[in-house]
Amino acid sequence: MSAELRVTFTREQIAAYADASGDHNPIHLDEEFARSVGLPGVIAHGMLQMGLAARVAVEEAGGAGRLRKLSCRFSGMVRPGDTVTFRAERKDGRIEITALNQDGEPVLTKASAETLNSGTTWTEA
């Protein structure tokens, strides 16, 4: 079993994430500014990508209450129009996560999640 989510990033989605997160860094919103600092144009927030990776990890784990830890390394830029496939699969007691763009290049590496012991879930105090 594995969980998968395919997302084509849009400027509107990136702007909505900027508003929701409060991260209005112009590299995410202003094409001209992003190019002025050496980027190919605006790029998606790394934490937006990590949030989407978390969605597949939660699905693979059987619910948000089953996750203990989530980690990743941001390894590639995601631009508006890019399609990224996020996939989570159980391997050796962990959930391994991949995130590949439309060219098969990883945008996240060393991505994984740890789950709680069987039968245990996080609860709010």
PAVO-6771 format. One line per field, with one value per residue: residue in one letter; residue number from 1; x, y, z of N, C-alpha, C in turn. Coordinates in pm, 1 decimal. Example, Ala and Ser with C-alpha at 12.3 -4.5 7.8 and 13.67 -1.06 7.14 Angstrom:
% residues 2
resn	[a | s]
resi	[1 | 2]
nx	[1319.0 | 1285.0]
ny	[-569.0 | -225.0]
nz	[780.0 | 708.0]
cax	[1230.0 | 1367.0]
cay	[-450.0 | -106.0]
caz	[780.0 | 714.0]
cx	[1320.0 | 1290.0]
cy	[-330.0 | 3.0]
cz	[780.0 | 787.0]
This chain:
% residues 125
resn	[m | s | a | e | l | r | v | t | f | t | r | e | q | i | a | a | y | a | d | a | s | g | d | h | n | p | i | h | l | d | e | e | f | a | r | s | v | g | l | p | g | v | i | a | h | g | m | l | q | m | g | l | a | a | r | v | a | v | e | e | a | g | g | a | g | r | l | r | k | l | s | c | r | f | s | g | m | v | r | p | g | d | t | v | t | f | r | a | e | r | k | d | g | r | i | e | i | t | a | l | n | q | d | g | e | p | v | l | t | k | a | s | a | e | t | l | n | s | g | t | t | w | t | e | a]
resi	[1 | 2 | 3 | 4 | 5 | 6 | 7 | 8 | 9 | 10 | 11 | 12 | 13 | 14 | 15 | 16 | 17 | 18 | 19 | 20 | 21 | 22 | 23 | 24 | 25 | 26 | 27 | 28 | 29 | 30 | 31 | 32 | 33 | 34 | 35 | 36 | 37 | 38 | 39 | 40 | 41 | 42 | 43 | 44 | 45 | 46 | 47 | 48 | 49 | 50 | 51 | 52 | 53 | 54 | 55 | 56 | 57 | 58 | 59 | 60 | 61 | 62 | 63 | 64 | 65 | 66 | 67 | 68 | 69 | 70 | 71 | 72 | 73 | 74 | 75 | 76 | 77 | 78 | 79 | 80 | 81 | 82 | 83 | 84 | 85 | 86 | 87 | 88 | 89 | 90 | 91 | 92 | 93 | 94 | 95 | 96 | 97 | 98 | 99 | 100 | 101 | 102 | 103 | 104 | 105 | 106 | 107 | 108 | 109 | 110 | 111 | 112 | 113 | 114 | 115 | 116 | 117 | 118 | 119 | 120 | 121 | 122 | 123 | 124 | 125]
nx	[84.3 | 49.2 | 40.0 | -59.9 | -25.4 | -85.1 | 13.8 | -34.4 | 128.3 | 20.6 | 24.2 | -174.6 | -224.9 | 22.1 | 26.1 | -197.3 | -100.3 | 107.5 | -42.1 | -183.9 | 23.6 | 168.6 | 408.8 | 542.6 | 760.4 | 921.9 | 1033.5 | 854.0 | 636.5 | 679.0 | 769.1 | 966.9 | 1134.7 | 1223.0 | 1373.8 | 1570.8 | 1729.2 | 1856.2 | 1702.2 | 1497.6 | 1251.6 | 941.3 | 909.6 | 769.7 | 681.9 | 887.0 | 773.2 | 509.5 | 532.2 | 623.2 | 399.6 | 219.0 | 349.8 | 317.2 | 45.2 | 25.9 | 176.0 | 21.4 | -206.3 | -93.9 | -11.7 | -247.8 | -393.4 | -378.2 | -323.1 | -151.1 | 104.3 | 436.3 | 669.0 | 798.1 | 1009.2 | 1224.3 | 1432.2 | 1477.3 | 1523.1 | 1497.5 | 1376.4 | 1038.5 | 821.4 | 554.5 | 321.7 | 468.0 | 437.0 | 410.2 | 461.1 | 373.5 | 456.7 | 399.2 | 522.0 | 528.2 | 821.5 | 1041.3 | 942.3 | 912.6 | 783.5 | 851.2 | 899.9 | 851.1 | 902.3 | 858.2 | 922.2 | 767.2 | 963.8 | 1081.0 | 1263.2 | 1383.5 | 1222.8 | 1209.3 | 1419.2 | 1553.5 | 1321.1 | 1087.9 | 866.2 | 786.6 | 599.1 | 368.0 | 368.5 | 190.6 | -157.3 | -146.3 | -222.9 | -185.2 | -324.2 | -522.5 | -451.7]
ny	[-118.1 | 223.9 | 578.4 | 850.9 | 1172.6 | 1408.8 | 1723.4 | 2022.2 | 2312.4 | 2647.8 | 3004.2 | 3126.9 | 2941.7 | 2946.9 | 3214.0 | 3209.9 | 3037.1 | 3197.5 | 3403.4 | 3255.5 | 3154.3 | 3374.7 | 3427.8 | 3634.1 | 3662.3 | 3809.6 | 3640.6 | 3444.5 | 3565.0 | 3781.6 | 3810.1 | 3962.0 | 4048.6 | 3798.6 | 3706.4 | 3902.4 | 3828.1 | 3607.8 | 3379.8 | 3160.8 | 3270.8 | 3323.9 | 3103.9 | 2816.7 | 2795.2 | 2615.0 | 2500.2 | 2471.8 | 2263.7 | 2067.3 | 2043.6 | 1927.2 | 1686.8 | 1585.8 | 1531.0 | 1293.7 | 1126.0 | 1114.3 | 987.0 | 737.9 | 652.7 | 611.8 | 807.7 | 1134.3 | 1129.4 | 919.9 | 988.0 | 1057.5 | 1196.5 | 1405.4 | 1459.6 | 1629.5 | 1722.9 | 2012.6 | 2009.7 | 2094.9 | 2348.5 | 2454.5 | 2566.5 | 2782.0 | 2603.2 | 2368.8 | 2018.9 | 1810.8 | 1494.2 | 1346.9 | 1083.7 | 828.4 | 555.0 | 260.6 | 137.6 | -76.9 | -19.9 | 253.4 | 547.2 | 617.7 | 897.6 | 1037.0 | 1302.2 | 1405.6 | 1602.6 | 1690.2 | 1615.0 | 1402.3 | 1466.1 | 1496.8 | 1702.8 | 1711.5 | 1552.4 | 1285.5 | 1243.4 | 1148.4 | 978.4 | 906.9 | 673.0 | 618.6 | 353.8 | 51.9 | 72.7 | 294.9 | 638.0 | 991.9 | 1217.2 | 1499.4 | 1698.1]
nz	[0.0 | -74.3 | -37.9 | -241.9 | -390.5 | -633.3 | -738.5 | -911.1 | -902.5 | -847.0 | -902.2 | -753.8 | -550.4 | -419.0 | -335.1 | -164.9 | 31.0 | 128.2 | 247.0 | 442.9 | 598.9 | 668.2 | 555.5 | 353.8 | 186.1 | -84.8 | -281.3 | -323.1 | -429.5 | -605.5 | -922.0 | -1061.6 | -850.4 | -753.4 | -970.9 | -965.8 | -754.4 | -842.7 | -886.3 | -1091.3 | -1115.1 | -935.4 | -652.6 | -492.5 | -146.2 | 79.0 | 305.5 | 227.9 | 47.3 | 226.6 | 389.0 | 209.6 | 167.1 | 421.1 | 416.3 | 258.7 | 418.9 | 651.3 | 549.6 | 478.5 | 729.5 | 859.6 | 982.0 | 1137.7 | 1409.6 | 1438.4 | 1360.2 | 1462.2 | 1406.3 | 1147.6 | 876.9 | 641.6 | 362.8 | 177.8 | -157.5 | -419.1 | -640.4 | -667.4 | -905.9 | -1021.0 | -1215.6 | -1217.3 | -1167.2 | -897.9 | -762.1 | -472.6 | -261.6 | -27.2 | 155.7 | 348.9 | 497.3 | 649.1 | 912.2 | 909.7 | 746.0 | 427.2 | 222.3 | -95.1 | -328.3 | -634.4 | -921.6 | -1240.0 | -1416.3 | -1300.3 | -1107.5 | -774.1 | -532.1 | -267.2 | -33.2 | 170.3 | 313.6 | 551.6 | 780.1 | 1116.8 | 1301.1 | 1573.9 | 1820.1 | 1748.3 | 1792.8 | 1956.3 | 1984.0 | 1935.2 | 2167.1 | 2256.6 | 2538.8]
cax	[0.0 | 117.2 | -46.7 | -3.5 | -93.7 | -21.2 | -26.9 | 22.3 | 135.8 | -25.1 | 54.4 | -282.0 | -201.3 | 139.7 | -16.6 | -285.1 | -14.2 | 175.8 | -137.8 | -214.8 | 141.5 | 230.7 | 539.8 | 526.8 | 890.5 | 893.5 | 1075.6 | 737.5 | 523.2 | 715.2 | 853.1 | 1082.6 | 1225.6 | 1283.1 | 1478.6 | 1679.0 | 1816.8 | 1916.7 | 1611.2 | 1436.7 | 1120.2 | 887.3 | 914.8 | 677.7 | 736.5 | 926.3 | 679.1 | 391.0 | 565.8 | 628.8 | 261.5 | 161.0 | 413.1 | 252.8 | -85.7 | 39.6 | 226.1 | -95.6 | -287.9 | -23.8 | -4.9 | -380.3 | -451.2 | -281.3 | -287.7 | -52.8 | 238.4 | 519.1 | 772.3 | 806.2 | 1128.8 | 1263.4 | 1530.6 | 1431.7 | 1633.9 | 1474.1 | 1277.5 | 910.1 | 771.7 | 416.9 | 313.6 | 530.5 | 353.7 | 489.3 | 394.5 | 414.0 | 422.7 | 441.9 | 516.9 | 590.6 | 942.2 | 1120.8 | 887.7 | 903.8 | 716.1 | 942.1 | 824.0 | 919.7 | 835.4 | 926.5 | 855.4 | 725.2 | 1081.9 | 1134.7 | 1367.0 | 1332.9 | 1216.9 | 1235.7 | 1498.4 | 1563.1 | 1188.0 | 1030.9 | 781.8 | 783.1 | 466.2 | 361.3 | 350.2 | 58.0 | -260.8 | -128.9 | -243.2 | -172.3 | -450.3 | -511.1 | -465.4]
cay	[0.0 | 352.8 | 694.6 | 938.2 | 1298.7 | 1482.5 | 1863.3 | 2121.0 | 2436.0 | 2769.1 | 3130.7 | 3151.6 | 2852.3 | 2997.6 | 3338.2 | 3171.6 | 2984.7 | 3313.9 | 3469.0 | 3167.4 | 3133.7 | 3502.6 | 3435.3 | 3712.4 | 3684.7 | 3836.2 | 3533.7 | 3360.0 | 3642.2 | 3886.9 | 3750.5 | 4048.5 | 4041.2 | 3664.9 | 3704.0 | 3993.7 | 3761.5 | 3490.8 | 3267.0 | 3160.1 | 3333.1 | 3291.5 | 2963.0 | 2777.7 | 2782.1 | 2480.6 | 2445.7 | 2429.3 | 2129.9 | 1975.6 | 2019.9 | 1831.2 | 1558.3 | 1539.7 | 1473.4 | 1153.5 | 1051.8 | 1092.2 | 883.5 | 609.3 | 616.1 | 576.9 | 921.2 | 1229.6 | 1089.2 | 811.5 | 1039.5 | 1101.9 | 1287.4 | 1420.3 | 1537.2 | 1628.0 | 1821.0 | 2079.1 | 1985.0 | 2149.5 | 2456.3 | 2426.8 | 2689.0 | 2771.5 | 2518.0 | 2239.3 | 1915.3 | 1729.1 | 1374.9 | 1311.7 | 944.1 | 776.2 | 409.2 | 200.3 | 56.6 | -102.9 | 44.8 | 398.2 | 586.4 | 688.9 | 991.9 | 1092.5 | 1414.2 | 1418.8 | 1692.3 | 1631.1 | 1562.5 | 1292.6 | 1517.2 | 1514.3 | 1837.4 | 1682.1 | 1431.8 | 1244.1 | 1268.1 | 1031.2 | 1000.0 | 800.0 | 655.0 | 568.1 | 208.3 | 2.8 | 90.3 | 420.7 | 760.9 | 1117.1 | 1275.6 | 1634.2 | 1696.2]
caz	[0.0 | -67.7 | -57.8 | -344.3 | -418.0 | -743.3 | -728.8 | -1001.9 | -824.9 | -915.2 | -833.9 | -657.0 | -436.5 | -348.1 | -268.8 | -54.3 | 137.6 | 187.0 | 336.3 | 556.3 | 683.8 | 704.3 | 490.1 | 231.7 | 123.7 | -226.4 | -373.3 | -345.1 | -480.5 | -700.4 | -1027.4 | -1088.6 | -735.9 | -749.7 | -1074.2 | -927.0 | -657.5 | -905.1 | -903.5 | -1224.7 | -1098.5 | -802.4 | -613.9 | -385.4 | -10.8 | 118.4 | 402.9 | 153.1 | -1.6 | 340.5 | 429.1 | 115.9 | 199.8 | 544.3 | 380.8 | 217.9 | 535.7 | 737.7 | 486.2 | 490.1 | 871.6 | 909.8 | 1053.7 | 1193.3 | 1545.0 | 1434.3 | 1329.6 | 1573.0 | 1357.8 | 1003.0 | 842.3 | 500.4 | 317.6 | 56.4 | -249.6 | -551.5 | -647.2 | -730.3 | -968.1 | -1071.0 | -1334.4 | -1189.9 | -1107.8 | -805.8 | -710.4 | -336.4 | -237.6 | 102.9 | 158.9 | 467.9 | 474.7 | 769.3 | 1030.6 | 889.6 | 623.3 | 337.1 | 140.8 | -210.5 | -394.0 | -763.1 | -1015.0 | -1366.9 | -1484.7 | -1220.2 | -1016.9 | -637.9 | -474.8 | -126.5 | -12.8 | 310.8 | 367.8 | 617.2 | 897.1 | 1216.4 | 1358.0 | 1710.6 | 1829.2 | 1711.6 | 1893.4 | 2028.1 | 1905.4 | 2010.1 | 2208.1 | 2313.7 | 2686.1]
cx	[89.0 | 15.6 | 20.5 | -91.8 | -16.1 | -77.2 | 43.2 | 13.4 | 92.7 | 18.9 | -49.2 | -263.6 | -84.5 | 103.5 | -107.1 | -203.3 | 60.1 | 83.7 | -164.2 | -97.8 | 202.3 | 368.3 | 523.1 | 661.4 | 867.5 | 945.8 | 959.6 | 626.3 | 554.3 | 816.8 | 980.8 | 1183.5 | 1297.2 | 1395.9 | 1597.6 | 1774.9 | 1869.3 | 1828.9 | 1550.8 | 1300.8 | 1068.9 | 894.0 | 816.7 | 752.4 | 773.7 | 826.1 | 544.9 | 413.8 | 566.5 | 487.6 | 192.3 | 220.6 | 350.1 | 116.7 | -73.8 | 92.3 | 110.8 | -183.8 | -224.2 | -20.3 | -140.2 | -442.1 | -343.8 | -235.9 | -184.2 | 88.7 | 308.5 | 616.0 | 770.7 | 929.0 | 1155.6 | 1372.4 | 1477.3 | 1545.8 | 1614.3 | 1367.3 | 1151.5 | 853.6 | 625.1 | 416.8 | 379.7 | 427.8 | 444.6 | 402.9 | 456.7 | 366.8 | 478.0 | 421.7 | 588.7 | 709.5 | 1016.1 | 1072.7 | 877.7 | 819.5 | 815.5 | 857.4 | 910.8 | 835.2 | 914.4 | 848.5 | 825.2 | 840.8 | 1146.3 | 1244.3 | 1309.4 | 1332.5 | 1228.9 | 1321.2 | 1503.6 | 1431.1 | 1132.0 | 943.5 | 796.4 | 642.2 | 477.9 | 346.1 | 208.2 | -40.0 | -252.9 | -156.5 | -220.1 | -311.8 | -423.5 | -531.1 | -572.6]
cy	[124.7 | 462.5 | 786.5 | 1060.7 | 1369.9 | 1624.3 | 1945.3 | 2255.2 | 2555.4 | 2891.7 | 3158.7 | 3066.7 | 2904.0 | 3125.8 | 3307.1 | 3116.5 | 3099.8 | 3385.1 | 3385.0 | 3156.1 | 3263.9 | 3520.3 | 3503.5 | 3748.2 | 3702.2 | 3730.0 | 3440.6 | 3432.5 | 3738.6 | 3833.2 | 3831.4 | 4042.9 | 3906.3 | 3654.6 | 3791.8 | 3931.7 | 3627.7 | 3368.4 | 3271.8 | 3229.8 | 3295.8 | 3140.6 | 2938.5 | 2768.4 | 2635.3 | 2419.1 | 2409.4 | 2287.8 | 2028.5 | 1944.1 | 1919.0 | 1691.9 | 1499.8 | 1476.4 | 1327.3 | 1068.3 | 1018.5 | 982.1 | 746.0 | 559.9 | 573.0 | 686.2 | 1006.9 | 1191.7 | 979.2 | 860.7 | 1087.5 | 1210.8 | 1287.2 | 1503.5 | 1527.9 | 1731.9 | 1880.3 | 2074.9 | 2041.3 | 2256.0 | 2407.4 | 2560.2 | 2672.7 | 2694.7 | 2382.7 | 2144.2 | 1825.8 | 1613.4 | 1340.7 | 1168.9 | 902.2 | 625.8 | 358.5 | 114.8 | 45.1 | -23.7 | 196.2 | 423.5 | 669.1 | 774.1 | 1036.8 | 1206.5 | 1443.6 | 1513.6 | 1619.4 | 1575.2 | 1447.1 | 1335.2 | 1536.8 | 1661.3 | 1830.4 | 1557.0 | 1404.2 | 1269.4 | 1140.0 | 1074.1 | 880.0 | 794.0 | 606.5 | 416.7 | 170.3 | 19.4 | 220.2 | 535.2 | 879.8 | 1163.5 | 1413.4 | 1623.8 | 1793.5]
cz	[0.0 | -96.0 | -157.7 | -362.2 | -527.3 | -742.9 | -836.2 | -931.1 | -910.3 | -835.5 | -725.4 | -531.5 | -352.4 | -272.4 | -150.0 | 61.6 | 206.1 | 285.3 | 460.7 | 653.6 | 734.6 | 641.4 | 354.2 | 168.7 | -26.1 | -323.7 | -405.3 | -419.6 | -594.2 | -801.1 | -1050.0 | -973.8 | -733.5 | -852.3 | -1034.9 | -826.3 | -710.3 | -920.0 | -1044.0 | -1227.7 | -960.9 | -779.3 | -500.4 | -252.7 | 16.0 | 214.4 | 339.2 | 101.4 | 112.7 | 391.1 | 338.5 | 136.6 | 326.1 | 514.5 | 341.4 | 332.8 | 630.4 | 680.1 | 502.5 | 634.9 | 927.0 | 993.6 | 1118.4 | 1333.7 | 1551.3 | 1404.9 | 1454.4 | 1527.9 | 1205.3 | 972.8 | 693.1 | 478.4 | 187.3 | -43.9 | -389.4 | -547.9 | -717.2 | -777.3 | -1006.5 | -1203.4 | -1316.5 | -1128.7 | -1024.7 | -758.3 | -575.8 | -311.9 | -101.9 | 104.0 | 283.1 | 426.9 | 606.6 | 890.6 | 1021.8 | 765.6 | 542.6 | 243.3 | 23.3 | -266.2 | -521.1 | -852.8 | -1145.5 | -1448.1 | -1409.0 | -1124.3 | -876.9 | -596.5 | -322.2 | -122.9 | 136.8 | 382.5 | 427.0 | 734.0 | 988.9 | 1271.9 | 1501.5 | 1707.1 | 1796.3 | 1826.4 | 1970.3 | 1934.0 | 1996.5 | 2047.6 | 2265.8 | 2464.6 | 2729.8]
